[in-house]
Amino acid sequence: MSDILTTTLQAEAIKPKIGARVLNSKEELLSGAISADIRKLLEQRGVLVFPQISFTDAEQIAFTKTLGTFAPERAGGDEVISPITIDEKVAGATAEYLKGSLFWHIDGTRNDVPILASLLSCKKPSPKGTGNTGFSNTYAAWDDLPDDRKAKIEHLRVLHAPWATLFYHDPEPSLAKLQNYLAIGEKELPLVWAHQSGRKSLVIGNTAHSVIGKAPGESAAILVGLREWATQEQFTYSHEWTEGDMVIWDNTGTMHRAEWYDPASGRLMHRTKLEGEEPFE
């Protein structure tokens, strides 16, 4: 009688409140046998690192599909890898928009249902000391807020606008550039996302323009204060890339940002995404 072999998830925590390294082989990951466990760990830890797994583009797409529904970059788009860089020679006009990724944000805040997660593979890192990707666990940040502060913000709503991100990297844009960003649209969202799981997370970042019903100064103080709280050391992890690394983050409860690097450094990531499964409200 032959033995039945089962694959188990092999992982270790990176920090107490965020991050885990997954140590399974490429073959085990691609088999799909531990995909449900990976999904659970992702929701618990916010960020999963797969050190030097060195997926090919085809393997990254296949692995993405084991975790959920592959999300194309655009409506009706193909199931392809997206190159991520702010080098205009590589990314063209997209590089300008991606400069907003250098500041804390959540993807898809103008959509009813944001993407569930992103998978980013390192094809070429920037020089050491630059180009890390930072992550902030907004589940943990909410959980640790004092109760009186939770009570003050729990039912607030926020206008999220991609055009607001422009002013982070171009404080005096031309009207034409601003109008291009305005055309992307905006959306009113809850400041605190009550998830179907019963957990809650903060919906903040550089698209958060203003708190509905608050004076500009008070609104800014709320949003900046929460960003400062959520990006404290205990809630954050900065990943220093090595070629072949892959990282997945839970976009529903994690902010992220690319840390500064020289656009001419050649830093290049390949991204796939998982379709969202839960609306903001």
PyRosetta script that sets phi, psi and omega in degrees:
from pyrosetta import init, pose_from_sequence

init()
pose = pose_from_sequence("MSDILTTTLQAEAIKPKIGARVLNSKEELLSGAISADIRKLLEQRGVLVFPQISFTDAEQIAFTKTLGTFAPERAGGDEVISPITIDEKVAGATAEYLKGSLFWHIDGTRNDVPILASLLSCKKPSPKGTGNTGFSNTYAAWDDLPDDRKAKIEHLRVLHAPWATLFYHDPEPSLAKLQNYLAIGEKELPLVWAHQSGRKSLVIGNTAHSVIGKAPGESAAILVGLREWATQEQFTYSHEWTEGDMVIWDNTGTMHRAEWYDPASGRLMHRTKLEGEEPFE")
pose.set_psi(1, 126.5)
pose.set_omega(1, -176.4)
pose.set_phi(2, -76.5)
pose.set_psi(2, 149.9)
pose.set_omega(2, 176.8)
pose.set_phi(3, -75.7)
pose.set_psi(3, 147.0)
pose.set_omega(3, 174.8)
pose.set_phi(4, -100.2)
pose.set_psi(4, 116.9)
pose.set_omega(4, -178.6)
pose.set_phi(5, -94.5)
pose.set_psi(5, 133.2)
pose.set_omega(5, 177.6)
pose.set_phi(6, -119.1)
pose.set_psi(6, 143.5)
pose.set_omega(6, 178.7)
pose.set_phi(7, -95.2)
pose.set_psi(7, 131.6)
pose.set_omega(7, 177.6)
pose.set_phi(8, -116.7)
pose.set_psi(8, 151.4)
pose.set_omega(8, 178.8)
pose.set_phi(9, -71.7)
pose.set_psi(9, 129.6)
pose.set_omega(9, 176.8)
pose.set_phi(10, -113.1)
pose.set_psi(10, 113.9)
pose.set_omega(10, -175.0)
pose.set_phi(11, -148.5)
pose.set_psi(11, 156.1)
pose.set_omega(11, 176.7)
pose.set_phi(12, -138.3)
pose.set_psi(12, 141.7)
pose.set_omega(12, -179.5)
pose.set_phi(13, -67.9)
pose.set_psi(13, 145.2)
pose.set_omega(13, 175.1)
pose.set_phi(14, -92.5)
pose.set_psi(14, -48.4)
pose.set_omega(14, 177.6)
pose.set_phi(15, -137.9)
pose.set_psi(15, 160.7)
pose.set_omega(15, -176.9)
pose.set_phi(16, -57.3)
pose.set_psi(16, -36.7)
pose.set_omega(16, -173.1)
pose.set_phi(17, -111.6)
pose.set_psi(17, 1.1)
pose.set_omega(17, -179.9)
pose.set_phi(18, -160.7)
pose.set_psi(18, 141.4)
pose.set_omega(18, 168.1)
pose.set_phi(19, 88.9)
pose.set_psi(19, 143.5)
pose.set_omega(19, 171.6)
pose.set_phi(20, -151.3)
pose.set_psi(20, 148.0)
pose.set_omega(20, 172.8)
pose.set_phi(21, -98.2)
pose.set_psi(21, 132.0)
pose.set_omega(21, 175.8)
pose.set_phi(22, -100.7)
pose.set_psi(22, 127.2)
pose.set_omega(22, -169.7)
pose.set_phi(23, -111.8)
pose.set_psi(23, 9.8)
pose.set_omega(23, 179.2)
pose.set_phi(24, -70.6)
pose.set_psi(24, 159.1)
pose.set_omega(24, -179.8)
pose.set_phi(25, -74.4)
pose.set_psi(25, 163.7)
pose.set_omega(25, 176.8)
pose.set_phi(26, -57.5)
pose.set_psi(26, -42.9)
pose.set_omega(26, -178.2)
pose.set_phi(27, -62.9)
pose.set_psi(27, -41.3)
pose.set_omega(27, 178.8)
pose.set_phi(28, -65.0)
pose.set_psi(28, -39.7)
pose.set_omega(28, 179.9)
pose.set_phi(29, -66.7)
pose.set_psi(29, -43.6)
pose.set_omega(29, -177.4)
pose.set_phi(30, -71.9)
pose.set_psi(30, -20.5)
pose.set_omega(30, -179.5)
pose.set_phi(31, -67.3)
pose.set_psi(31, -24.3)
pose.set_omega(31, -176.8)
pose.set_phi(32, 81.8)
pose.set_psi(32, -1.8)
pose.set_omega(32, -174.7)
pose.set_phi(33, -66.0)
pose.set_psi(33, -26.1)
pose.set_omega(33, -177.6)
pose.set_phi(34, -115.6)
pose.set_psi(34, 16.7)
pose.set_omega(34, -176.2)
pose.set_phi(35, -61.6)
pose.set_psi(35, -40.8)
pose.set_omega(35, 179.7)
pose.set_phi(36, -63.5)
pose.set_psi(36, -39.1)
pose.set_omega(36, 179.0)
pose.set_phi(37, -68.9)
pose.set_psi(37, -36.4)
pose.set_omega(37, 176.6)
pose.set_phi(38, -63.8)
pose.set_psi(38, -42.4)
pose.set_omega(38, 178.0)
pose.set_phi(39, -59.2)
pose.set_psi(39, -44.8)
pose.set_omega(39, -179.7)
pose.set_phi(40, -63.4)
pose.set_psi(40, -43.8)
pose.set_omega(40, -178.9)
pose.set_phi(41, -66.0)
pose.set_psi(41, -37.1)
pose.set_omega(41, 178.7)
pose.set_phi(42, -61.2)
pose.set_psi(42, -44.1)
pose.set_omega(42, 179.1)
pose.set_phi(43, -66.2)
pose.set_psi(43, -34.0)
pose.set_omega(43, -179.2)
pose.set_phi(44, -75.1)
pose.set_psi(44, -39.7)
pose.set_omega(44, -169.3)
pose.set_phi(45, -105.6)
pose.set_psi(45, -17.2)
pose.set_omega(45, 177.4)
pose.set_phi(46, 84.5)
pose.set_psi(46, -41.1)
pose.set_omega(46, -176.5)
pose.set_phi(47, -139.0)
pose.set_psi(47, 132.3)
pose.set_omega(47, 175.6)
pose.set_phi(48, -121.3)
pose.set_psi(48, 130.5)
pose.set_omega(48, 179.8)
pose.set_phi(49, -108.4)
pose.set_psi(49, 132.3)
pose.set_omega(49, 177.3)
pose.set_phi(50, -115.4)
pose.set_psi(50, 90.3)
pose.set_omega(50, -171.4)
pose.set_phi(51, -63.6)
pose.set_psi(51, 124.9)
pose.set_omega(51, 173.7)
pose.set_phi(52, 45.0)
pose.set_psi(52, 43.5)
pose.set_omega(52, 177.3)
pose.set_phi(53, -72.8)
pose.set_psi(53, -25.0)
pose.set_omega(53, 172.3)
pose.set_phi(54, 53.9)
pose.set_psi(54, 51.2)
pose.set_omega(54, 173.7)
pose.set_phi(55, -67.2)
pose.set_psi(55, 139.2)
pose.set_omega(55, 164.1)
pose.set_phi(56, -71.9)
pose.set_psi(56, 168.3)
pose.set_omega(56, 177.7)
pose.set_phi(57, -58.7)
pose.set_psi(57, -43.1)
pose.set_omega(57, -179.3)
pose.set_phi(58, -63.8)
pose.set_psi(58, -39.1)
pose.set_omega(58, 179.0)
pose.set_phi(59, -69.0)
pose.set_psi(59, -37.4)
pose.set_omega(59, 178.1)
pose.set_phi(60, -64.7)
pose.set_psi(60, -41.7)
pose.set_omega(60, 177.2)
pose.set_phi(61, -62.4)
pose.set_psi(61, -45.0)
pose.set_omega(61, -179.4)
pose.set_phi(62, -63.0)
pose.set_psi(62, -43.1)
pose.set_omega(62, 179.5)
pose.set_phi(63, -64.8)
pose.set_psi(63, -41.1)
pose.set_omega(63, 177.7)
pose.set_phi(64, -55.5)
pose.set_psi(64, -42.6)
pose.set_omega(64, -177.9)
pose.set_phi(65, -68.2)
pose.set_psi(65, -22.7)
pose.set_omega(65, 176.9)
pose.set_phi(66, -71.4)
pose.set_psi(66, -18.6)
pose.set_omega(66, -174.8)
pose.set_phi(67, -98.0)
pose.set_psi(67, -14.4)
pose.set_omega(67, -177.2)
pose.set_phi(68, 165.1)
pose.set_psi(68, -155.3)
pose.set_omega(68, -178.5)
pose.set_phi(69, -90.1)
pose.set_psi(69, 126.2)
pose.set_omega(69, 179.0)
pose.set_phi(70, -63.7)
pose.set_psi(70, 131.8)
pose.set_omega(70, -179.1)
pose.set_phi(71, -105.7)
pose.set_psi(71, 111.1)
pose.set_omega(71, 176.1)
pose.set_phi(72, -67.8)
pose.set_psi(72, 158.9)
pose.set_omega(72, -177.1)
pose.set_phi(73, -67.6)
pose.set_psi(73, -24.9)
pose.set_omega(73, -178.5)
pose.set_phi(74, -142.1)
pose.set_psi(74, 158.9)
pose.set_omega(74, -179.4)
pose.set_phi(75, -57.7)
pose.set_psi(75, 128.8)
pose.set_omega(75, 179.7)
pose.set_phi(76, 75.2)
pose.set_psi(76, 8.9)
pose.set_omega(76, -176.6)
pose.set_phi(77, -74.9)
pose.set_psi(77, 165.6)
pose.set_omega(77, 179.7)
pose.set_phi(78, -81.2)
pose.set_psi(78, 164.2)
pose.set_omega(78, 176.2)
pose.set_phi(79, -84.0)
pose.set_psi(79, 84.6)
pose.set_omega(79, -176.3)
pose.set_phi(80, -129.1)
pose.set_psi(80, 162.8)
pose.set_omega(80, 174.8)
pose.set_phi(81, -78.0)
pose.set_psi(81, 142.9)
pose.set_omega(81, 175.3)
pose.set_phi(82, -107.1)
pose.set_psi(82, 122.1)
pose.set_omega(82, 174.4)
pose.set_phi(83, -73.9)
pose.set_psi(83, 134.5)
pose.set_omega(83, -178.4)
pose.set_phi(84, -118.2)
pose.set_psi(84, 113.9)
pose.set_omega(84, 178.5)
pose.set_phi(85, -161.0)
pose.set_psi(85, 154.9)
pose.set_omega(85, 174.1)
pose.set_phi(86, -102.7)
pose.set_psi(86, 14.9)
pose.set_omega(86, 174.9)
pose.set_phi(87, -80.8)
pose.set_psi(87, 112.7)
pose.set_omega(87, -176.1)
pose.set_phi(88, -62.0)
pose.set_psi(88, -27.3)
pose.set_omega(88, -179.9)
pose.set_phi(89, -67.5)
pose.set_psi(89, -23.9)
pose.set_omega(89, -179.6)
pose.set_phi(90, -100.0)
pose.set_psi(90, -46.0)
pose.set_omega(90, -172.5)
pose.set_phi(91, -94.7)
pose.set_psi(91, -12.8)
pose.set_omega(91, -178.8)
pose.set_phi(92, 65.0)
pose.set_psi(92, -139.0)
pose.set_omega(92, -177.0)
pose.set_phi(93, -64.6)
pose.set_psi(93, -25.0)
pose.set_omega(93, -180.0)
pose.set_phi(94, -62.3)
pose.set_psi(94, -28.6)
pose.set_omega(94, -178.0)
pose.set_phi(95, -59.2)
pose.set_psi(95, -37.7)
pose.set_omega(95, -179.8)
pose.set_phi(96, -63.4)
pose.set_psi(96, -44.8)
pose.set_omega(96, 179.5)
pose.set_phi(97, -65.2)
pose.set_psi(97, -36.7)
pose.set_omega(97, -177.4)
pose.set_phi(98, -71.3)
pose.set_psi(98, -9.9)
pose.set_omega(98, 175.3)
pose.set_phi(99, -62.5)
pose.set_psi(99, -25.8)
pose.set_omega(99, 176.0)
pose.set_phi(100, -65.4)
pose.set_psi(100, -19.3)
pose.set_omega(100, -179.4)
pose.set_phi(101, -73.6)
pose.set_psi(101, -6.4)
pose.set_omega(101, 177.0)
pose.set_phi(102, -79.5)
pose.set_psi(102, 1.1)
pose.set_omega(102, -178.8)
pose.set_phi(103, -128.3)
pose.set_psi(103, 153.7)
pose.set_omega(103, -174.2)
pose.set_phi(104, -56.8)
pose.set_psi(104, 132.9)
pose.set_omega(104, -179.3)
pose.set_phi(105, -161.9)
pose.set_psi(105, 165.7)
pose.set_omega(105, 170.1)
pose.set_phi(106, -117.5)
pose.set_psi(106, 136.0)
pose.set_omega(106, -179.2)
pose.set_phi(107, -76.5)
pose.set_psi(107, 144.7)
pose.set_omega(107, 169.9)
pose.set_phi(108, 81.1)
pose.set_psi(108, 26.3)
pose.set_omega(108, -177.7)
pose.set_phi(109, -73.4)
pose.set_psi(109, -5.0)
pose.set_omega(109, 174.5)
pose.set_phi(110, -99.6)
pose.set_psi(110, 5.7)
pose.set_omega(110, -179.4)
pose.set_phi(111, -105.5)
pose.set_psi(111, 154.2)
pose.set_omega(111, 174.8)
pose.set_phi(112, -66.1)
pose.set_psi(112, -41.2)
pose.set_omega(112, -179.9)
pose.set_phi(113, -122.3)
pose.set_psi(113, 107.3)
pose.set_omega(113, 179.0)
pose.set_phi(114, -75.0)
pose.set_psi(114, 161.8)
pose.set_omega(114, 177.5)
pose.set_phi(115, -59.2)
pose.set_psi(115, 149.9)
pose.set_omega(115, 179.1)
pose.set_phi(116, -73.2)
pose.set_psi(116, -45.6)
pose.set_omega(116, -174.6)
pose.set_phi(117, -159.8)
pose.set_psi(117, 159.1)
pose.set_omega(117, 171.9)
pose.set_phi(118, -118.4)
pose.set_psi(118, 147.1)
pose.set_omega(118, 175.9)
pose.set_phi(119, -120.4)
pose.set_psi(119, 122.4)
pose.set_omega(119, -174.3)
pose.set_phi(120, -123.4)
pose.set_psi(120, 123.3)
pose.set_omega(120, 178.3)
pose.set_phi(121, -110.6)
pose.set_psi(121, 140.0)
pose.set_omega(121, -178.4)
pose.set_phi(122, -91.0)
pose.set_psi(122, 115.0)
pose.set_omega(122, 175.3)
pose.set_phi(123, -94.1)
pose.set_psi(123, -34.8)
pose.set_omega(123, 174.0)
pose.set_phi(124, -150.5)
pose.set_psi(124, 116.9)
pose.set_omega(124, 178.3)
pose.set_phi(125, -78.8)
pose.set_psi(125, 161.1)
pose.set_omega(125, 169.9)
pose.set_phi(126, -81.2)
pose.set_psi(126, 171.8)
pose.set_omega(126, 178.8)
pose.set_phi(127, -56.3)
pose.set_psi(127, 148.5)
pose.set_omega(127, -179.3)
pose.set_phi(128, -52.7)
pose.set_psi(128, 141.5)
pose.set_omega(128, -178.9)
pose.set_phi(129, 92.5)
pose.set_psi(129, -5.6)
pose.set_omega(129, 177.3)
pose.set_phi(130, -135.6)
pose.set_psi(130, 161.3)
pose.set_omega(130, 170.9)
pose.set_phi(131, 74.3)
pose.set_psi(131, 13.4)
pose.set_omega(131, 172.3)
pose.set_phi(132, -61.4)
pose.set_psi(132, 164.5)
pose.set_omega(132, 169.1)
pose.set_phi(133, -114.4)
pose.set_psi(133, 126.1)
pose.set_omega(133, -179.4)
pose.set_phi(134, -97.7)
pose.set_psi(134, 147.3)
pose.set_omega(134, -179.7)
pose.set_phi(135, -133.3)
pose.set_psi(135, 145.1)
pose.set_omega(135, 179.0)
pose.set_phi(136, -131.5)
pose.set_psi(136, 125.2)
pose.set_omega(136, -178.9)
pose.set_phi(137, -84.5)
pose.set_psi(137, 102.5)
pose.set_omega(137, -176.9)
pose.set_phi(138, -82.7)
pose.set_psi(138, -10.4)
pose.set_omega(138, 166.8)
pose.set_phi(139, -68.1)
pose.set_psi(139, -53.9)
pose.set_omega(139, -178.0)
pose.set_phi(140, -63.1)
pose.set_psi(140, -37.3)
pose.set_omega(140, 179.7)
pose.set_phi(141, -62.9)
pose.set_psi(141, -40.4)
pose.set_omega(141, 176.4)
pose.set_phi(142, -66.6)
pose.set_psi(142, -47.3)
pose.set_omega(142, -177.0)
pose.set_phi(143, -55.1)
pose.set_psi(143, -37.0)
pose.set_omega(143, -174.0)
pose.set_phi(144, -91.0)
pose.set_psi(144, -2.9)
pose.set_omega(144, 175.1)
pose.set_phi(145, -63.3)
pose.set_psi(145, 141.4)
pose.set_omega(145, 173.9)
pose.set_phi(146, -59.5)
pose.set_psi(146, 147.5)
pose.set_omega(146, -175.7)
pose.set_phi(147, -59.0)
pose.set_psi(147, -36.7)
pose.set_omega(147, -179.0)
pose.set_phi(148, -68.0)
pose.set_psi(148, -33.9)
pose.set_omega(148, 177.2)
pose.set_phi(149, -72.4)
pose.set_psi(149, -37.7)
pose.set_omega(149, 175.5)
pose.set_phi(150, -58.0)
pose.set_psi(150, -45.3)
pose.set_omega(150, -177.0)
pose.set_phi(151, -61.3)
pose.set_psi(151, -32.9)
pose.set_omega(151, -178.0)
pose.set_phi(152, -75.0)
pose.set_psi(152, -26.7)
pose.set_omega(152, -172.5)
pose.set_phi(153, -113.5)
pose.set_psi(153, -13.1)
pose.set_omega(153, -167.9)
pose.set_phi(154, -56.9)
pose.set_psi(154, -32.7)
pose.set_omega(154, -174.8)
pose.set_phi(155, -107.0)
pose.set_psi(155, 12.3)
pose.set_omega(155, 178.9)
pose.set_phi(156, -76.6)
pose.set_psi(156, 155.7)
pose.set_omega(156, 177.3)
pose.set_phi(157, -124.6)
pose.set_psi(157, 152.4)
pose.set_omega(157, -171.9)
pose.set_phi(158, -132.8)
pose.set_psi(158, 138.6)
pose.set_omega(158, 172.1)
pose.set_phi(159, -83.0)
pose.set_psi(159, 120.0)
pose.set_omega(159, 176.6)
pose.set_phi(160, -105.5)
pose.set_psi(160, 130.9)
pose.set_omega(160, -174.9)
pose.set_phi(161, -142.9)
pose.set_psi(161, 118.2)
pose.set_omega(161, 175.9)
pose.set_phi(162, -55.9)
pose.set_psi(162, -28.6)
pose.set_omega(162, 179.4)
pose.set_phi(163, -64.6)
pose.set_psi(163, -24.8)
pose.set_omega(163, 178.5)
pose.set_phi(164, -65.6)
pose.set_psi(164, -26.9)
pose.set_omega(164, -179.5)
pose.set_phi(165, -69.8)
pose.set_psi(165, -25.6)
pose.set_omega(165, -178.2)
pose.set_phi(166, -56.4)
pose.set_psi(166, -39.3)
pose.set_omega(166, -173.5)
pose.set_phi(167, -73.5)
pose.set_psi(167, -11.4)
pose.set_omega(167, 175.3)
pose.set_phi(168, -70.2)
pose.set_psi(168, -37.7)
pose.set_omega(168, -176.0)
pose.set_phi(169, -113.7)
pose.set_psi(169, -6.8)
pose.set_omega(169, 177.3)
pose.set_phi(170, -144.7)
pose.set_psi(170, 81.9)
pose.set_omega(170, -173.2)
pose.set_phi(171, -62.5)
pose.set_psi(171, -22.3)
pose.set_omega(171, 179.9)
pose.set_phi(172, -128.0)
pose.set_psi(172, 67.9)
pose.set_omega(172, -177.5)
pose.set_phi(173, -72.6)
pose.set_psi(173, 160.3)
pose.set_omega(173, 172.3)
pose.set_phi(174, -72.0)
pose.set_psi(174, 158.7)
pose.set_omega(174, 177.5)
pose.set_phi(175, -61.6)
pose.set_psi(175, -38.8)
pose.set_omega(175, -179.3)
pose.set_phi(176, -62.1)
pose.set_psi(176, -41.9)
pose.set_omega(176, 179.2)
pose.set_phi(177, -66.1)
pose.set_psi(177, -43.6)
pose.set_omega(177, 178.7)
pose.set_phi(178, -59.7)
pose.set_psi(178, -42.7)
pose.set_omega(178, -179.1)
pose.set_phi(179, -63.9)
pose.set_psi(179, -33.7)
pose.set_omega(179, 176.2)
pose.set_phi(180, -63.1)
pose.set_psi(180, -40.6)
pose.set_omega(180, 178.3)
pose.set_phi(181, -71.3)
pose.set_psi(181, -39.1)
pose.set_omega(181, 178.9)
pose.set_phi(182, -60.2)
pose.set_psi(182, -32.6)
pose.set_omega(182, -177.5)
pose.set_phi(183, -67.1)
pose.set_psi(183, -17.9)
pose.set_omega(183, 179.8)
pose.set_phi(184, -68.3)
pose.set_psi(184, -30.2)
pose.set_omega(184, 177.9)
pose.set_phi(185, 105.5)
pose.set_psi(185, 178.6)
pose.set_omega(185, -179.7)
pose.set_phi(186, -151.5)
pose.set_psi(186, 169.1)
pose.set_omega(186, -176.1)
pose.set_phi(187, -155.4)
pose.set_psi(187, 144.4)
pose.set_omega(187, 174.8)
pose.set_phi(188, -91.9)
pose.set_psi(188, 128.3)
pose.set_omega(188, -175.7)
pose.set_phi(189, -133.4)
pose.set_psi(189, 158.9)
pose.set_omega(189, 173.8)
pose.set_phi(190, -68.2)
pose.set_psi(190, 143.4)
pose.set_omega(190, 174.9)
pose.set_phi(191, -69.7)
pose.set_psi(191, -32.9)
pose.set_omega(191, 179.3)
pose.set_phi(192, -118.0)
pose.set_psi(192, 118.7)
pose.set_omega(192, -177.6)
pose.set_phi(193, -89.4)
pose.set_psi(193, 113.4)
pose.set_omega(193, 175.3)
pose.set_phi(194, -87.3)
pose.set_psi(194, 105.8)
pose.set_omega(194, -173.5)
pose.set_phi(195, -80.6)
pose.set_psi(195, 159.7)
pose.set_omega(195, 178.7)
pose.set_phi(196, -62.4)
pose.set_psi(196, -23.9)
pose.set_omega(196, 178.7)
pose.set_phi(197, -73.0)
pose.set_psi(197, -15.2)
pose.set_omega(197, -175.0)
pose.set_phi(198, 100.0)
pose.set_psi(198, -13.7)
pose.set_omega(198, 177.5)
pose.set_phi(199, -82.0)
pose.set_psi(199, 164.7)
pose.set_omega(199, 179.0)
pose.set_phi(200, -130.8)
pose.set_psi(200, 149.9)
pose.set_omega(200, 177.7)
pose.set_phi(201, -141.9)
pose.set_psi(201, 160.4)
pose.set_omega(201, 178.5)
pose.set_phi(202, -86.7)
pose.set_psi(202, 136.8)
pose.set_omega(202, 176.3)
pose.set_phi(203, -108.6)
pose.set_psi(203, 90.9)
pose.set_omega(203, -174.3)
pose.set_phi(204, -134.4)
pose.set_psi(204, -167.6)
pose.set_omega(204, 179.0)
pose.set_phi(205, 118.3)
pose.set_psi(205, -172.2)
pose.set_omega(205, -170.6)
pose.set_phi(206, -74.9)
pose.set_psi(206, -8.1)
pose.set_omega(206, 172.5)
pose.set_phi(207, -86.2)
pose.set_psi(207, -11.6)
pose.set_omega(207, -178.7)
pose.set_phi(208, -75.6)
pose.set_psi(208, 104.7)
pose.set_omega(208, -174.1)
pose.set_phi(209, -88.0)
pose.set_psi(209, -47.0)
pose.set_omega(209, -175.0)
pose.set_phi(210, -160.3)
pose.set_psi(210, 149.3)
pose.set_omega(210, 176.0)
pose.set_phi(211, -84.8)
pose.set_psi(211, 125.8)
pose.set_omega(211, -177.4)
pose.set_phi(212, -61.5)
pose.set_psi(212, 130.4)
pose.set_omega(212, 175.3)
pose.set_phi(213, 83.8)
pose.set_psi(213, 2.8)
pose.set_omega(213, 178.9)
pose.set_phi(214, -109.3)
pose.set_psi(214, 147.4)
pose.set_omega(214, 175.0)
pose.set_phi(215, -62.6)
pose.set_psi(215, 152.5)
pose.set_omega(215, -175.3)
pose.set_phi(216, -52.9)
pose.set_psi(216, -43.9)
pose.set_omega(216, -178.9)
pose.set_phi(217, -65.1)
pose.set_psi(217, -44.6)
pose.set_omega(217, 179.4)
pose.set_phi(218, -65.6)
pose.set_psi(218, -40.7)
pose.set_omega(218, 178.7)
pose.set_phi(219, -59.4)
pose.set_psi(219, -48.2)
pose.set_omega(219, -179.4)
pose.set_phi(220, -62.2)
pose.set_psi(220, -40.5)
pose.set_omega(220, -179.5)
pose.set_phi(221, -63.0)
pose.set_psi(221, -39.0)
pose.set_omega(221, 178.9)
pose.set_phi(222, -64.2)
pose.set_psi(222, -49.5)
pose.set_omega(222, -174.7)
pose.set_phi(223, -70.6)
pose.set_psi(223, -42.5)
pose.set_omega(223, 178.5)
pose.set_phi(224, -67.1)
pose.set_psi(224, -39.5)
pose.set_omega(224, 178.9)
pose.set_phi(225, -61.7)
pose.set_psi(225, -41.2)
pose.set_omega(225, 179.7)
pose.set_phi(226, -71.1)
pose.set_psi(226, -37.2)
pose.set_omega(226, 175.8)
pose.set_phi(227, -63.0)
pose.set_psi(227, -43.5)
pose.set_omega(227, 179.2)
pose.set_phi(228, -62.4)
pose.set_psi(228, -40.3)
pose.set_omega(228, 178.1)
pose.set_phi(229, -64.3)
pose.set_psi(229, -48.0)
pose.set_omega(229, -173.5)
pose.set_phi(230, -71.7)
pose.set_psi(230, -18.5)
pose.set_omega(230, -177.6)
pose.set_phi(231, -104.8)
pose.set_psi(231, 20.7)
pose.set_omega(231, 171.8)
pose.set_phi(232, -67.8)
pose.set_psi(232, 161.2)
pose.set_omega(232, -175.4)
pose.set_phi(233, -53.1)
pose.set_psi(233, -40.9)
pose.set_omega(233, -174.0)
pose.set_phi(234, -70.7)
pose.set_psi(234, -19.9)
pose.set_omega(234, -178.2)
pose.set_phi(235, -101.5)
pose.set_psi(235, -2.5)
pose.set_omega(235, -170.5)
pose.set_phi(236, -121.9)
pose.set_psi(236, 156.7)
pose.set_omega(236, 175.0)
pose.set_phi(237, -142.3)
pose.set_psi(237, 132.7)
pose.set_omega(237, 178.4)
pose.set_phi(238, -111.4)
pose.set_psi(238, 116.2)
pose.set_omega(238, -177.0)
pose.set_phi(239, -93.5)
pose.set_psi(239, 120.4)
pose.set_omega(239, 174.4)
pose.set_phi(240, -89.0)
pose.set_psi(240, 117.9)
pose.set_omega(240, -169.6)
pose.set_phi(241, -78.0)
pose.set_psi(241, 140.8)
pose.set_omega(241, 166.0)
pose.set_phi(242, -121.2)
pose.set_psi(242, 142.1)
pose.set_omega(242, -179.9)
pose.set_phi(243, -52.7)
pose.set_psi(243, 130.8)
pose.set_omega(243, -179.2)
pose.set_phi(244, 99.2)
pose.set_psi(244, -16.0)
pose.set_omega(244, 176.3)
pose.set_phi(245, -63.3)
pose.set_psi(245, 147.7)
pose.set_omega(245, 167.9)
pose.set_phi(246, -130.4)
pose.set_psi(246, 141.2)
pose.set_omega(246, 178.4)
pose.set_phi(247, -128.5)
pose.set_psi(247, 137.8)
pose.set_omega(247, 171.1)
pose.set_phi(248, -115.4)
pose.set_psi(248, 137.4)
pose.set_omega(248, 172.1)
pose.set_phi(249, -130.6)
pose.set_psi(249, 147.5)
pose.set_omega(249, 179.4)
pose.set_phi(250, -80.4)
pose.set_psi(250, 104.3)
pose.set_omega(250, -176.2)
pose.set_phi(251, -69.6)
pose.set_psi(251, -13.9)
pose.set_omega(251, -178.3)
pose.set_phi(252, -84.6)
pose.set_psi(252, -11.2)
pose.set_omega(252, -179.1)
pose.set_phi(253, -148.0)
pose.set_psi(253, 24.8)
pose.set_omega(253, -177.6)
pose.set_phi(254, -144.0)
pose.set_psi(254, 126.5)
pose.set_omega(254, 167.5)
pose.set_phi(255, -86.3)
pose.set_psi(255, 157.9)
pose.set_omega(255, 176.1)
pose.set_phi(256, -146.3)
pose.set_psi(256, 165.5)
pose.set_omega(256, 173.7)
pose.set_phi(257, -160.1)
pose.set_psi(257, 148.2)
pose.set_omega(257, 167.9)
pose.set_phi(258, -84.0)
pose.set_psi(258, 131.3)
pose.set_omega(258, 177.4)
pose.set_phi(259, -84.8)
pose.set_psi(259, 152.8)
pose.set_omega(259, -167.0)
pose.set_phi(260, -50.2)
pose.set_psi(260, 140.2)
pose.set_omega(260, 170.5)
pose.set_phi(261, -153.1)
pose.set_psi(261, 158.9)
pose.set_omega(261, 179.2)
pose.set_phi(262, -71.8)
pose.set_psi(262, 121.8)
pose.set_omega(262, 180.0)
pose.set_phi(263, -55.7)
pose.set_psi(263, -25.5)
pose.set_omega(263, -178.7)
pose.set_phi(264, -86.9)
pose.set_psi(264, 3.8)
pose.set_omega(264, -175.9)
pose.set_phi(265, -72.7)
pose.set_psi(265, -17.5)
pose.set_omega(265, -177.5)
pose.set_phi(266, 90.5)
pose.set_psi(266, 0.8)
pose.set_omega(266, 179.5)
pose.set_phi(267, -51.9)
pose.set_psi(267, 127.2)
pose.set_omega(267, -177.1)
pose.set_phi(268, -143.5)
pose.set_psi(268, 127.5)
pose.set_omega(268, 175.5)
pose.set_phi(269, -118.5)
pose.set_psi(269, 152.1)
pose.set_omega(269, 173.2)
pose.set_phi(270, -115.4)
pose.set_psi(270, 129.7)
pose.set_omega(270, -172.9)
pose.set_phi(271, -118.8)
pose.set_psi(271, 140.7)
pose.set_omega(271, 163.5)
pose.set_phi(272, -127.5)
pose.set_psi(272, 164.4)
pose.set_omega(272, -176.5)
pose.set_phi(273, -139.0)
pose.set_psi(273, 158.0)
pose.set_omega(273, 174.7)
pose.set_phi(274, -107.2)
pose.set_psi(274, 133.6)
pose.set_omega(274, 177.3)
pose.set_phi(275, -56.0)
pose.set_psi(275, 144.8)
pose.set_omega(275, 176.0)
pose.set_phi(276, -68.8)
pose.set_psi(276, 153.3)
pose.set_omega(276, -178.8)
pose.set_phi(277, -125.7)
pose.set_psi(277, -2.3)
pose.set_omega(277, -175.0)
pose.set_phi(278, -144.9)
pose.set_psi(278, 126.7)
pose.set_omega(278, 177.5)
pose.set_phi(279, -71.7)
pose.set_psi(279, 157.9)
pose.set_omega(279, 176.9)
pose.set_phi(280, -58.4)
pose.set_psi(280, -30.2)
pose.set_omega(280, -179.8)
pose.set_phi(281, -154.7)
pose.dump_pdb("model.pdb")
